[in-house]
Amino acid sequence: DIQMTQSPSSLSASVGDRVSITCRASQSISSYLNWYQQKPGKAPKLLIYAASSLQSGIPSRFSGSGSGTDFTLTISSLQPEDFATYYCQQSYSTRYTFGQGTKLEIK
Amino acid sequence: EVQLLESGGGLVQPGGSLRLSCAASGFTFTSYAIHWVRQAPGKGLEWVAAISGSGGVTYYADSVKGRFTISRDNSKKTLYLQMNSLRAEDTAVYYCAKEFQVLEEPHLDCWGQGTLVTVSS
């Protein structure tokens, strides 16, 4: 199976900060990379698909980049509602795999 | 509005069985693959299984292969996960999620609220 590794595992930041989360695949996955946001007690929500396409209804402060094995999720100016856990997920293989998650906390 | 609603979770003893259901509405059910994803308490997301829109193709994670069976009844717009030989490590919230493809790049665009399965004696 394709392994997905996110860094950092946790991150403290302030409202208004620009933050980036990285995700590395154990093999090339082209652009078959998606990003999800999850808040406590809630289901995950799709933010970015195909590495850089913004899902409908998601604010433009979220962006994604990368291809091959290295990917980045960037939040340009953190808002209070953005403090959550973020997961990357590969869909290159039919047996999907997720990164371990990055918990974004308020500094 | 696209909706997925899981049910069937609960407390079960190790070695026991449970069947989860996921009722879909608001979209053409037969046109989309559906996945099960689980999350153990305090842990990350783990993909479990997937089934094609017709039901003819299925995929499983190694951790559940041979114990879990994914199926769907397209006439009822319902997805199932039959879980046998349950273990403590199967304890998790189980989500069903709809797959969508844009230019053949798949992603999970709609998720249910989840149902909790607890395996304990």
Interface residues (C-beta under 8 A of the other chain):
Chain A: D1 S31 Y32 N34 Y36 Q38 A43 P44 K45 L46 Y49 A50 S53 Q55 Y87 Q89 S91 T94 R95 Y96 T97 F98 G99 Q100 G101
Chain B: H35 V37 G44 L45 E46 W47 A50 Y59 Y60 A61 D62 Y95 A97 V102 L103 E105 P106 H107 L108 D109 W111 G112 Q113 G114
